[in-house]
Amino acid sequence: MKAFAEYFKENDMTYRRNTILQFGESWNLIGNIVLANPGSASPLSGVQAGSILKIREFYTKYRHGSAFNEANWFEFSIDPTMGFIEKIFSGQYVGKNLELNGIVQLFNTFNVRNQNLQDAVNKIGIESNLLFSYGVEKYFHDKPTYFGFSNEVLNNEVLREVAMNIFNNSSEAIKRFNFQIILFIIQCT
């Protein structure tokens, strides 16, 4: 797995957004996940020329003209959450072991890079257009999309609204997919 993302520093804050997890050699979209905020993954280096070209092509195909500035893109270390994402998409949690080959997009309700979620939540009052991930649901393309929000997100009025907007504005296919997951979890308990 390789991780690429936009990385910004602004007013003593760091932000990571539009994370792309690449498995195998393919750059085709295989799924999405929406979580609370970026965790501990750190920027390693700027993205190499071959990879930046592939990311630009991915944006052209799946982001329909979204602004793309290669200077904002970095390769990132892999954090534990990214490992869990790989296990979710490969089916390891349900006794499968699918070989992943493609891109999983990782979006967050808010983009403050901090592995301490409570500390990150305390910073949501700052003014920045980098803070929230509005409108990301238009990039799901009806691929399997998982939502994972902790109590810190669901109990915070601002973050809950962002999370609900992402889910509510998702396609009916995405909503059905998540309803099936909930039913599966209920059956397993």
VOKOL-636566 format. One record per residue (C-alpha): residue number from 0; z, x, y. Coordinates in nm, 4 decimals. Layout:
N
+------+----------+----------+----------+
! resi !        w !        u !        v !
+------+----------+----------+----------+
!  NUM !        Z !        X !        Y !
...
+------+----------+----------+----------+
This chain:
189
+------+----------+----------+----------+
! resi !        w !        u !        v !
+------+----------+----------+----------+
!    0 !   0.0000 !   0.0000 !   0.0000 !
!    1 !  -0.0772 !   0.1084 !   0.3541 !
!    2 !   0.0669 !  -0.0542 !   0.6642 !
!    3 !  -0.1075 !  -0.0728 !   1.0004 !
!    4 !   0.0123 !  -0.2525 !   1.3126 !
!    5 !  -0.0047 !  -0.2705 !   1.6852 !
!    6 !   0.2883 !  -0.0842 !   1.8400 !
!    7 !   0.4104 !  -0.1104 !   2.1968 !
!    8 !   0.6915 !   0.0378 !   2.4046 !
!    9 !   0.7917 !  -0.1601 !   2.7110 !
!   10 !   1.1121 !  -0.1386 !   2.9173 !
!   11 !   1.3120 !   0.0486 !   2.6502 !
!   12 !   1.2013 !  -0.2008 !   2.3832 !
!   13 !   0.9649 !  -0.1441 !   2.0934 !
!   14 !   0.7398 !  -0.4137 !   1.9523 !
!   15 !   0.5339 !  -0.4278 !   1.6351 !
!   16 !   0.2843 !  -0.7075 !   1.5877 !
!   17 !  -0.0219 !  -0.8036 !   1.3838 !
!   18 !   0.0856 !  -0.5985 !   1.0838 !
!   19 !  -0.1787 !  -0.5494 !   0.8165 !
!   20 !  -0.0711 !  -0.4519 !   0.4651 !
!   21 !  -0.3659 !  -0.3077 !   0.2762 !
!   22 !  -0.3654 !  -0.2996 !  -0.1045 !
!   23 !  -0.6361 !  -0.1237 !  -0.3048 !
!   24 !  -0.9701 !  -0.0601 !  -0.1378 !
!   25 !  -1.0689 !  -0.4073 !  -0.0166 !
!   26 !  -1.0331 !  -0.5246 !   0.3428 !
!   27 !  -1.0758 !  -0.8940 !   0.2565 !
!   28 !  -0.7909 !  -1.1274 !   0.3495 !
!   29 !  -0.5848 !  -1.2338 !   0.0462 !
!   30 !  -0.2824 !  -1.3900 !   0.2165 !
!   31 !  -0.0318 !  -1.4108 !   0.4984 !
!   32 !   0.3415 !  -1.4089 !   0.5470 !
!   33 !   0.5463 !  -1.5127 !   0.8499 !
!   34 !   0.8961 !  -1.3676 !   0.8844 !
!   35 !   1.1604 !  -1.3263 !   1.1543 !
!   36 !   1.0945 !  -0.9892 !   1.3193 !
!   37 !   0.9715 !  -0.6374 !   1.2412 !
!   38 !   1.2300 !  -0.4354 !   1.0550 !
!   39 !   1.2722 !  -0.0646 !   1.0004 !
!   40 !   0.9124 !   0.0496 !   0.9445 !
!   41 !   0.8305 !   0.3290 !   1.1889 !
!   42 !   0.4979 !   0.4438 !   1.3287 !
!   43 !   0.3800 !   0.7526 !   1.1415 !
!   44 !   0.0644 !   0.8401 !   1.3285 !
!   45 !  -0.2376 !   0.6999 !   1.4997 !
!   46 !  -0.4846 !   0.5342 !   1.2652 !
!   47 !  -0.7562 !   0.7601 !   1.1248 !
!   48 !  -1.1143 !   0.6935 !   1.2351 !
!   49 !  -1.2251 !   0.5416 !   0.9022 !
!   50 !  -0.9304 !   0.3022 !   0.8919 !
!   51 !  -0.9604 !   0.2019 !   1.2575 !
!   52 !  -1.3226 !   0.1074 !   1.1909 !
!   53 !  -1.2111 !  -0.1097 !   0.8952 !
!   54 !  -0.9395 !  -0.2739 !   1.1069 !
!   55 !  -1.1958 !  -0.3482 !   1.3794 !
!   56 !  -1.4285 !  -0.5030 !   1.1162 !
!   57 !  -1.1353 !  -0.7066 !   0.9817 !
!   58 !  -1.0659 !  -0.8356 !   1.3343 !
!   59 !  -1.4313 !  -0.9259 !   1.3822 !
!   60 !  -1.4349 !  -1.1202 !   1.0548 !
!   61 !  -1.0905 !  -1.2860 !   1.0576 !
!   62 !  -0.9722 !  -1.2855 !   1.4182 !
!   63 !  -1.2816 !  -1.4398 !   1.5820 !
!   64 !  -1.3052 !  -1.2287 !   1.8947 !
!   65 !  -0.9373 !  -1.1473 !   1.9480 !
!   66 !  -0.8791 !  -0.8562 !   2.1805 !
!   67 !  -0.8797 !  -0.5269 !   1.9927 !
!   68 !  -0.7574 !  -0.2030 !   2.1475 !
!   69 !  -0.7570 !   0.0822 !   1.8977 !
!   70 !  -0.5109 !   0.2807 !   2.1125 !
!   71 !  -0.2388 !   0.0266 !   2.0198 !
!   72 !  -0.2832 !   0.0710 !   1.6430 !
!   73 !  -0.0691 !   0.2978 !   1.4267 !
!   74 !  -0.0122 !   0.3605 !   1.0599 !
!   75 !   0.3455 !   0.2707 !   0.9660 !
!   76 !   0.5965 !   0.3725 !   0.7047 !
!   77 !   0.6620 !   0.1166 !   0.4317 !
!   78 !   0.9977 !  -0.0582 !   0.4656 !
!   79 !   1.1868 !  -0.2508 !   0.1926 !
!   80 !   1.0620 !  -0.5889 !   0.3192 !
!   81 !   0.7022 !  -0.4759 !   0.2723 !
!   82 !   0.7882 !  -0.3892 !  -0.0880 !
!   83 !   0.9258 !  -0.7414 !  -0.1349 !
!   84 !   0.6044 !  -0.8845 !   0.0124 !
!   85 !   0.4027 !  -0.6903 !  -0.2444 !
!   86 !   0.6187 !  -0.8370 !  -0.5229 !
!   87 !   0.5712 !  -1.1909 !  -0.3878 !
!   88 !   0.1923 !  -1.1653 !  -0.3734 !
!   89 !   0.1608 !  -0.9838 !  -0.7071 !
!   90 !   0.3698 !  -1.2533 !  -0.8765 !
!   91 !   0.6426 !  -1.0181 !  -0.9971 !
!   92 !   0.9143 !  -1.2682 !  -0.9059 !
!   93 !   0.7601 !  -1.5239 !  -1.1436 !
!   94 !   0.6886 !  -1.2884 !  -1.4338 !
!   95 !   0.3342 !  -1.1865 !  -1.3416 !
!   96 !   0.1895 !  -0.8547 !  -1.2336 !
!   97 !  -0.1359 !  -0.9162 !  -1.0480 !
!   98 !  -0.3175 !  -0.6159 !  -0.9083 !
!   99 !  -0.3530 !  -0.6676 !  -0.5362 !
!  100 !  -0.6761 !  -0.5677 !  -0.3667 !
!  101 !  -0.7080 !  -0.6749 !  -0.0054 !
!  102 !  -0.5142 !  -0.7509 !   0.3104 !
!  103 !  -0.1911 !  -0.9424 !   0.3581 !
!  104 !  -0.1262 !  -1.0196 !   0.7230 !
!  105 !   0.2388 !  -0.9991 !   0.8253 !
!  106 !   0.3310 !  -1.2036 !   1.1303 !
!  107 !   0.6728 !  -1.2468 !   1.2883 !
!  108 !   0.8221 !  -1.5237 !   1.4997 !
!  109 !   0.9199 !  -1.2539 !   1.7464 !
!  110 !   0.8044 !  -0.8953 !   1.7647 !
!  111 !   1.1126 !  -0.6906 !   1.8613 !
!  112 !   1.1224 !  -0.3976 !   1.6186 !
!  113 !   1.4817 !  -0.3762 !   1.4985 !
!  114 !   1.6142 !  -0.3846 !   1.1426 !
!  115 !   1.9379 !  -0.5442 !   1.2693 !
!  116 !   1.8251 !  -0.9052 !   1.2981 !
!  117 !   2.1268 !  -1.0240 !   1.4965 !
!  118 !   2.0781 !  -0.7444 !   1.7503 !
!  119 !   1.7075 !  -0.8314 !   1.7740 !
!  120 !   1.7851 !  -1.2021 !   1.8235 !
!  121 !   2.0162 !  -1.1107 !   2.1114 !
!  122 !   1.7154 !  -0.9637 !   2.2937 !
!  123 !   1.4991 !  -1.2770 !   2.2975 !
!  124 !   1.5913 !  -1.3544 !   2.6574 !
!  125 !   1.3881 !  -1.0623 !   2.7911 !
!  126 !   1.0629 !  -1.1241 !   2.9738 !
!  127 !   0.7591 !  -0.9917 !   2.7870 !
!  128 !   0.4313 !  -1.1397 !   2.6688 !
!  129 !   0.4718 !  -0.9191 !   2.3588 !
!  130 !   0.7880 !  -1.0990 !   2.2487 !
!  131 !   0.6622 !  -1.4041 !   2.0568 !
!  132 !   0.3780 !  -1.4662 !   1.8115 !
!  133 !   0.2149 !  -1.7811 !   1.9423 !
!  134 !  -0.0971 !  -1.9175 !   1.7757 !
!  135 !  -0.1041 !  -1.6890 !   1.4714 !
!  136 !  -0.1630 !  -1.9856 !   1.2400 !
!  137 !  -0.5300 !  -1.9887 !   1.3405 !
!  138 !  -0.5682 !  -1.6577 !   1.1524 !
!  139 !  -0.4392 !  -1.7856 !   0.8141 !
!  140 !  -0.7838 !  -1.9001 !   0.6929 !
!  141 !  -0.6239 !  -2.1253 !   0.4283 !
!  142 !  -0.5157 !  -1.8217 !   0.2256 !
!  143 !  -0.1764 !  -1.8342 !   0.0504 !
!  144 !   0.0795 !  -1.8165 !   0.3290 !
!  145 !   0.4521 !  -1.7732 !   0.2823 !
!  146 !   0.7169 !  -1.8515 !   0.5419 !
!  147 !   1.0560 !  -1.6826 !   0.5313 !
!  148 !   1.3090 !  -1.7525 !   0.8036 !
!  149 !   1.6749 !  -1.6611 !   0.7977 !
!  150 !   1.9586 !  -1.8606 !   0.9484 !
!  151 !   1.9419 !  -1.6366 !   1.2561 !
!  152 !   1.5953 !  -1.7776 !   1.3242 !
!  153 !   1.6581 !  -2.1354 !   1.2163 !
!  154 !   1.9858 !  -2.1612 !   1.4087 !
!  155 !   1.8355 !  -2.0229 !   1.7299 !
!  156 !   1.6709 !  -2.2974 !   1.9341 !
!  157 !   1.3976 !  -2.0749 !   2.0811 !
!  158 !   1.3069 !  -1.9011 !   1.7545 !
!  159 !   1.3250 !  -2.2238 !   1.5530 !
!  160 !   1.0738 !  -2.3790 !   1.7939 !
!  161 !   0.8353 !  -2.0820 !   1.7553 !
!  162 !   0.8688 !  -2.0964 !   1.3743 !
!  163 !   0.8192 !  -2.4742 !   1.3667 !
!  164 !   0.5123 !  -2.4504 !   1.5901 !
!  165 !   0.3538 !  -2.1931 !   1.3595 !
!  166 !   0.4200 !  -2.4119 !   1.0555 !
!  167 !   0.3339 !  -2.7456 !   1.2197 !
!  168 !   0.0066 !  -2.6102 !   1.3586 !
!  169 !  -0.0958 !  -2.4662 !   1.0211 !
!  170 !  -0.3656 !  -2.6404 !   0.8207 !
!  171 !  -0.2795 !  -2.9132 !   0.5728 !
!  172 !  -0.3791 !  -2.6744 !   0.2904 !
!  173 !  -0.1142 !  -2.4246 !   0.4055 !
!  174 !   0.1479 !  -2.7000 !   0.4279 !
!  175 !   0.0621 !  -2.8240 !   0.0762 !
!  176 !   0.0848 !  -2.4681 !  -0.0578 !
!  177 !   0.4363 !  -2.4317 !   0.0857 !
!  178 !   0.5411 !  -2.7742 !  -0.0416 !
!  179 !   0.4352 !  -2.6636 !  -0.3923 !
!  180 !   0.6487 !  -2.3497 !  -0.3551 !
!  181 !   0.9497 !  -2.5598 !  -0.2569 !
!  182 !   0.8976 !  -2.7864 !  -0.5584 !
!  183 !   0.8707 !  -2.4814 !  -0.7854 !
!  184 !   1.1960 !  -2.3382 !  -0.6477 !
!  185 !   1.3733 !  -2.6714 !  -0.6960 !
!  186 !   1.2518 !  -2.6890 !  -1.0570 !
!  187 !   1.3784 !  -2.3358 !  -1.1232 !
!  188 !   1.7287 !  -2.4074 !  -0.9939 !
+------+----------+----------+----------+
